[in-house]
Amino acid sequence: MSAIKVKRVYEKVSKKNDGYRILIDRLWPRGLKKEEAHIDLWLKELAPSTELRTWFNHEPAKWPEFKKRYFKELANKQALLDIILEKAHVYSITLLYGAKDEAHNNAAALQEYLDKYHEGTHPLFL
């Protein structure tokens, strides 16, 4: 399986390094035209629920609890997670997000979840 990377959707596209680009935000990024985004797949269903996103409000202090709640939501989205993992057997994957915070965003959380999911070490899978 290829590595899964995370990148802000507003950053310059790198055809060489980005590989298959998957947007995982529920809302389309503000001010970004679809033809400029170079997105191969938009999995908005994998984004945190509106309630969770609103509660988190990109507050770093809530990050551990956000991940815990988000991982519980992801546990019910097996088929969508499998789409990413199947693509990762063929392409390098870049998960795209629109948030300004590079460390505390749903793509970073999803990357962690997928790494643990693939390894079978996530507490939800033990």
Residue frames as a rotation matrix with the C-alpha (Angstrom) as fourth column:
MET 1
0.581 0.814 0.000 0.00
0.814 -0.581 0.000 0.00
0.000 0.000 -1.000 0.00
SER 2
-0.182 -0.606 0.774 1.25
0.560 -0.711 -0.425 3.46
0.808 0.356 0.469 -0.89
ALA 3
-0.786 -0.152 -0.599 1.68
0.595 -0.449 -0.667 6.16
-0.168 -0.880 0.444 1.69
ILE 4
0.315 0.895 0.316 -1.30
0.860 -0.410 0.304 8.37
0.402 0.176 -0.899 2.44
LYS 5
-0.782 -0.622 -0.034 -0.39
0.602 -0.741 -0.298 12.05
0.160 -0.254 0.954 2.67
VAL 6
0.338 0.836 -0.433 -2.32
0.875 -0.448 -0.183 15.08
-0.347 -0.317 -0.883 3.85
LYS 7
-0.783 -0.563 0.263 -2.32
0.622 -0.710 0.330 18.45
0.001 0.422 0.907 2.13
ARG 8
-0.244 0.672 -0.699 -4.28
0.119 -0.694 -0.710 21.67
-0.962 -0.257 0.089 2.29
VAL 9
0.282 0.477 0.832 -6.41
0.832 0.310 -0.460 21.90
-0.477 0.822 -0.309 -0.86
TYR 10
0.965 0.103 -0.242 -5.26
0.011 -0.935 -0.353 25.50
-0.262 0.338 -0.904 -1.43
GLU 11
0.092 -0.995 -0.026 -1.61
-0.250 -0.048 0.967 24.46
-0.964 -0.083 -0.254 -1.77
LYS 12
-0.040 -0.205 -0.978 -0.07
-0.985 -0.157 0.073 24.14
-0.169 0.966 -0.196 -5.23
VAL 13
0.890 0.394 0.227 -0.87
-0.326 0.901 -0.287 20.88
-0.317 0.181 0.931 -6.99
SER 14
-0.251 -0.963 -0.094 2.08
-0.868 0.181 0.463 18.55
-0.429 0.198 -0.881 -7.51
LYS 15
0.621 0.534 -0.573 1.21
-0.757 0.597 -0.264 16.02
0.201 0.598 0.776 -10.19
LYS 16
-0.117 -0.785 -0.608 4.42
-0.400 0.598 -0.695 14.16
0.909 0.162 -0.384 -9.37
ASN 17
-0.911 -0.410 0.042 3.93
-0.171 0.283 -0.944 13.89
0.375 -0.867 -0.328 -5.58
ASP 18
-0.447 0.796 0.408 0.20
-0.871 -0.283 -0.403 14.19
-0.205 -0.535 0.819 -4.91
GLY 19
-0.985 0.129 0.116 -0.95
0.153 0.962 0.226 11.10
-0.082 0.241 -0.967 -6.76
TYR 20
-0.322 0.945 0.053 -4.69
0.609 0.164 0.776 10.48
0.725 0.283 -0.628 -6.37
ARG 21
-0.956 -0.070 0.285 -6.23
-0.112 -0.810 -0.576 13.55
0.271 -0.582 0.766 -4.70
ILE 22
-0.228 0.891 -0.392 -9.24
0.725 0.424 0.542 13.00
0.650 -0.160 -0.743 -2.41
LEU 23
-0.613 0.166 0.773 -11.13
-0.443 -0.882 -0.162 15.88
0.655 -0.442 0.613 -0.83
ILE 24
-0.475 0.427 -0.770 -12.69
0.666 0.746 0.002 14.83
0.575 -0.512 -0.638 2.46
ASP 25
-0.956 0.245 -0.160 -14.38
-0.086 -0.759 -0.646 18.05
-0.279 -0.604 0.747 3.55
ARG 26
-0.274 0.941 0.198 -18.17
0.746 0.338 -0.573 18.14
-0.606 -0.009 -0.795 3.73
LEU 27
0.731 0.503 -0.461 -18.28
0.172 -0.789 -0.589 21.61
-0.660 0.352 -0.664 2.16
TRP 28
0.542 -0.541 0.643 -16.52
0.766 0.005 -0.642 22.73
0.344 0.841 0.418 -1.01
PRO 29
-0.228 -0.726 -0.649 -13.51
0.885 -0.433 0.173 24.96
-0.406 -0.535 0.741 -0.15
ARG 30
0.662 0.529 -0.530 -14.31
0.363 -0.846 -0.391 28.66
-0.655 0.067 -0.752 -0.36
GLY 31
0.531 -0.378 -0.759 -13.00
-0.581 -0.814 0.000 30.56
-0.617 0.441 -0.652 -3.36
LEU 32
-0.577 -0.767 0.279 -11.63
-0.346 0.540 0.768 27.46
-0.740 0.346 -0.577 -5.09
LYS 33
0.206 0.604 -0.770 -12.81
-0.972 0.032 -0.235 26.68
-0.117 0.797 0.593 -8.60
LYS 34
0.736 0.176 0.654 -13.33
-0.237 0.972 0.005 22.99
-0.635 -0.159 0.756 -9.32
GLU 35
0.914 -0.402 0.065 -11.02
0.205 0.315 -0.927 23.07
0.352 0.860 0.370 -12.34
GLU 36
0.258 -0.848 0.463 -8.23
-0.646 -0.508 -0.570 24.59
0.719 -0.152 -0.679 -10.21
ALA 37
0.436 0.005 0.900 -8.55
-0.866 0.275 0.418 22.01
-0.245 -0.961 0.124 -7.41
HIS 38
-0.208 -0.493 -0.845 -7.54
-0.736 0.647 -0.197 18.95
0.644 0.581 -0.498 -9.47
ILE 39
-0.324 0.213 0.922 -9.57
-0.790 0.475 -0.388 16.66
-0.520 -0.854 0.015 -7.25
ASP 40
-0.839 -0.039 -0.543 -9.95
-0.382 0.754 0.535 13.06
0.388 0.656 -0.647 -8.35
LEU 41
-0.234 0.762 -0.604 -12.59
0.580 0.608 0.542 12.14
0.780 -0.224 -0.584 -5.78
TRP 42
-0.543 0.173 0.822 -14.72
-0.614 -0.749 -0.249 14.03
0.573 -0.639 0.513 -3.27
LEU 43
-0.338 0.386 -0.858 -15.69
0.533 0.830 0.164 11.83
0.776 -0.402 -0.486 -0.31
LYS 44
-0.446 0.203 0.872 -17.70
-0.526 -0.847 -0.072 14.35
0.724 -0.491 0.485 1.66
GLU 45
0.645 0.733 -0.215 -19.44
-0.303 0.504 0.809 11.47
0.701 -0.457 0.548 3.44
LEU 46
0.250 -0.649 -0.719 -16.13
0.765 0.587 -0.264 10.75
0.593 -0.484 0.643 5.22
ALA 47
-0.491 -0.365 0.791 -15.97
-0.106 -0.876 -0.471 14.25
0.864 -0.315 0.391 6.67
PRO 48
-0.929 0.187 -0.319 -16.99
0.350 0.164 -0.922 14.71
-0.120 -0.968 -0.218 10.29
SER 49
-0.005 0.995 0.103 -20.69
0.985 -0.013 0.174 15.25
0.174 0.102 -0.979 10.87
THR 50
0.016 0.106 0.994 -21.87
0.205 -0.974 0.101 18.84
0.979 0.202 -0.037 10.90
GLU 51
0.919 0.378 0.115 -22.53
-0.050 -0.177 0.983 18.52
0.392 -0.909 -0.144 14.63
LEU 52
0.594 -0.762 -0.256 -19.01
0.744 0.400 0.536 17.29
-0.306 -0.509 0.804 15.35
ARG 53
-0.193 -0.674 0.713 -17.38
0.861 -0.465 -0.206 19.86
0.470 0.574 0.670 13.08
THR 54
0.325 0.414 0.850 -19.35
-0.008 -0.898 0.440 22.67
0.946 -0.150 -0.289 14.73
TRP 55
0.988 0.029 -0.150 -18.50
0.145 0.137 0.980 21.40
0.049 -0.990 0.131 18.23
PHE 56
0.305 -0.952 -0.026 -14.78
0.938 0.296 0.179 21.10
-0.163 -0.079 0.984 17.44
ASN 57
0.980 0.193 -0.049 -14.58
0.179 -0.961 -0.211 24.57
-0.088 0.198 -0.976 15.85
HIS 58
0.482 -0.869 0.111 -10.86
0.328 0.062 -0.942 23.94
0.812 0.491 0.316 15.11
GLU 59
0.634 -0.251 0.731 -9.93
-0.730 -0.506 0.459 24.37
0.255 -0.825 -0.504 18.78
PRO 60
-0.136 -0.800 -0.585 -6.66
-0.461 0.573 -0.677 22.47
0.877 0.177 -0.447 19.42
ALA 61
-0.664 -0.098 0.742 -7.62
-0.746 0.165 -0.646 21.82
-0.059 -0.981 -0.182 23.06
LYS 62
0.311 0.883 0.351 -10.54
-0.745 0.456 -0.488 19.69
-0.591 -0.110 0.799 21.79
TRP 63
-0.077 -0.412 -0.908 -8.34
-0.953 0.298 -0.055 17.68
0.293 0.861 -0.415 19.40
PRO 64
-0.946 -0.316 0.078 -8.11
-0.325 0.907 -0.267 14.42
0.014 -0.278 -0.960 21.43
GLU 65
-0.397 0.878 0.268 -11.86
0.003 0.293 -0.956 14.33
-0.918 -0.379 -0.119 22.02
PHE 66
0.237 0.432 -0.870 -12.55
-0.852 -0.338 -0.400 15.33
-0.467 0.836 0.287 18.42
LYS 67
-0.518 -0.513 -0.685 -10.49
-0.789 0.596 0.150 12.39
0.331 0.618 -0.713 17.14
LYS 68
-0.918 0.206 0.338 -12.23
-0.041 0.799 -0.600 10.00
-0.394 -0.565 -0.725 19.52
ARG 69
-0.008 0.995 -0.101 -15.68
-0.167 -0.101 -0.981 11.12
-0.986 0.009 0.167 18.32
TYR 70
0.183 0.008 -0.983 -14.64
-0.958 -0.224 -0.181 11.25
-0.221 0.975 -0.034 14.66
PHE 71
-0.812 -0.536 -0.232 -13.15
-0.570 0.813 0.116 7.75
0.126 0.226 -0.966 14.82
LYS 72
-0.592 0.688 0.420 -16.50
0.104 0.582 -0.807 6.48
-0.799 -0.434 -0.416 16.16
GLU 73
0.375 0.715 -0.590 -18.22
-0.537 -0.351 -0.767 8.07
-0.755 0.605 0.252 13.15
LEU 74
-0.143 -0.532 -0.835 -15.69
-0.988 0.124 0.090 6.50
0.055 0.838 -0.543 10.79
ALA 75
-0.807 -0.178 0.563 -16.29
-0.327 0.929 -0.175 3.03
-0.491 -0.326 -0.808 12.23
ASN 76
0.065 0.931 0.359 -19.67
0.176 0.344 -0.923 3.07
-0.982 0.123 -0.141 10.47
LYS 77
0.671 0.138 -0.728 -18.20
-0.587 -0.501 -0.636 4.00
-0.453 0.854 -0.256 7.07
GLN 78
0.127 -0.635 0.762 -16.35
0.042 0.771 0.636 0.81
-0.991 -0.049 0.124 6.16
ALA 79
0.496 0.131 0.858 -17.15
0.793 0.333 -0.509 0.92
-0.353 0.934 0.062 2.44
LEU 80
0.974 -0.127 0.189 -15.90
-0.033 -0.899 -0.436 4.49
0.225 0.418 -0.880 2.04
LEU 81
0.457 -0.854 0.250 -12.70
-0.635 -0.117 0.764 3.76
-0.623 -0.508 -0.595 3.93
ASP 82
0.200 -0.341 0.919 -12.15
0.392 0.887 0.243 0.74
-0.898 0.311 0.311 1.69
ILE 83
0.913 0.126 0.389 -12.34
0.408 -0.336 -0.849 2.99
0.023 0.934 -0.358 -1.38
ILE 84
0.718 -0.691 0.075 -9.32
-0.695 -0.718 0.035 4.93
0.030 -0.077 -0.997 -0.13
LEU 85
0.143 -0.698 0.702 -7.41
-0.488 0.567 0.664 1.80
-0.861 -0.437 -0.260 0.83
GLU 86
0.516 0.090 0.852 -8.11
0.583 0.691 -0.426 0.19
-0.628 0.717 0.304 -2.55
LYS 87
0.964 -0.180 0.197 -6.89
0.025 -0.674 -0.739 3.31
0.266 0.717 -0.645 -4.36
ALA 88
0.554 -0.784 0.280 -3.78
-0.780 -0.371 0.504 3.27
-0.291 -0.498 -0.817 -2.14
HIS 89
0.324 -0.429 0.843 -2.81
0.193 0.903 0.385 -0.10
-0.926 0.038 0.375 -3.61
VAL 90
0.480 -0.068 0.875 -2.55
0.876 0.096 -0.473 1.55
-0.052 0.993 0.106 -7.02
TYR 91
0.360 -0.237 0.902 -1.72
0.286 -0.893 -0.348 5.22
0.888 0.383 -0.254 -6.37
SER 92
-0.815 -0.382 -0.436 -0.11
0.566 -0.358 -0.743 7.41
0.128 -0.852 0.508 -3.78
ILE 93
0.209 0.977 0.046 -2.97
0.844 -0.204 0.496 9.17
0.494 -0.065 -0.867 -2.01
THR 94
-0.927 -0.350 0.135 -3.29
0.233 -0.820 -0.523 12.75
0.294 -0.453 0.842 -0.85
LEU 95
0.013 0.921 -0.390 -6.16
0.998 0.012 0.061 13.58
0.061 -0.390 -0.919 1.48
LEU 96
-0.669 -0.219 0.710 -7.20
0.367 -0.928 0.060 17.19
0.646 0.301 0.702 0.97
TYR 97
0.079 0.652 -0.754 -8.73
0.986 -0.164 -0.039 19.56
-0.149 -0.740 -0.656 3.49
GLY 98
0.258 0.108 0.960 -9.55
0.530 -0.847 -0.048 23.27
0.808 0.521 -0.275 3.57
ALA 99
0.907 0.156 -0.392 -8.88
0.422 -0.364 0.830 24.19
-0.013 -0.918 -0.396 7.22
LYS 100
0.654 -0.681 0.328 -6.06
-0.480 -0.710 -0.515 26.60
0.584 0.179 -0.792 8.05
ASP 101
0.331 -0.505 0.797 -4.69
-0.851 0.205 0.483 24.48
-0.408 -0.838 -0.362 10.90
GLU 102
0.059 -0.414 -0.908 -2.29
-0.808 0.515 -0.287 21.95
0.587 0.751 -0.304 9.39
ALA 103
-0.874 -0.483 -0.058 -2.09
-0.342 0.695 -0.633 19.77
0.346 -0.533 -0.772 12.50
HIS 104
-0.743 0.655 0.137 -5.69
0.092 0.303 -0.949 19.75
-0.663 -0.692 -0.285 13.76
ASN 105
-0.306 0.652 -0.694 -7.98
-0.935 -0.342 0.091 18.95
-0.178 0.677 0.715 10.84
ASN 106
0.569 0.672 0.474 -10.15
-0.584 0.736 -0.342 16.07
-0.578 -0.083 0.812 9.70
ALA 107
0.741 -0.349 -0.574 -7.67
-0.410 0.442 -0.798 14.93
0.532 0.826 0.185 7.04
ALA 108
-0.364 -0.903 0.229 -4.91
-0.730 0.124 -0.672 14.53
0.578 -0.412 -0.705 9.64
ALA 109
-0.206 0.384 0.900 -7.29
-0.810 0.449 -0.377 12.59
-0.548 -0.807 0.219 11.87
LEU 110
0.825 0.554 -0.107 -8.44
-0.501 0.632 -0.591 10.43
-0.260 0.542 0.799 8.95
GLN 111
0.280 -0.817 -0.504 -4.84
-0.591 0.268 -0.761 9.72
0.757 0.511 -0.408 7.96
GLU 112
-0.597 -0.479 0.644 -4.13
-0.800 0.288 -0.527 8.51
0.066 -0.829 -0.555 11.51
TYR 113
0.194 0.783 0.591 -7.28
-0.695 0.535 -0.480 6.41
-0.692 -0.318 0.648 11.50
LEU 114
0.844 0.135 -0.519 -6.46
-0.511 0.495 -0.703 4.82
0.162 0.858 0.487 8.14
ASP 115
-0.171 -0.970 -0.174 -2.91
-0.718 0.243 -0.652 4.02
0.675 0.013 -0.738 9.24
LYS 116
-0.642 -0.029 0.766 -4.21
-0.694 0.447 -0.564 2.27
-0.326 -0.894 -0.307 12.35
TYR 117
0.464 0.881 0.093 -7.11
-0.677 0.421 -0.604 0.70
-0.571 0.217 0.792 10.45
HIS 118
0.571 -0.316 -0.758 -4.79
-0.640 0.407 -0.652 -0.75
0.514 0.857 0.030 7.83
GLU 119
-0.532 -0.846 -0.016 -2.45
-0.593 0.387 -0.706 -2.09
0.604 -0.366 -0.708 10.51
GLY 120
0.177 0.702 -0.690 -5.39
0.198 0.662 0.723 -3.49
0.964 -0.265 -0.022 12.50
THR 121
-0.603 -0.531 -0.596 -4.20
0.679 0.052 -0.733 -1.67
0.420 -0.846 0.329 15.62
HIS 122
-0.567 0.449 0.691 -6.98
-0.441 -0.874 0.206 0.83
0.696 -0.188 0.693 16.12
PRO 123
-0.911 0.191 0.365 -8.82
-0.294 0.319 -0.901 0.19
-0.288 -0.928 -0.235 19.43
LEU 124
0.018 0.989 -0.149 -12.12
-0.871 -0.057 -0.488 0.01
-0.491 0.138 0.860 17.57
PHE 125
0.401 0.099 -0.911 -10.83
-0.753 0.602 -0.266 -3.02
0.522 0.792 0.316 15.63
LEU 126
-0.699 -0.712 -0.059 -9.29
-0.528 0.570 -0.630 -4.99
0.482 -0.409 -0.775 18.49
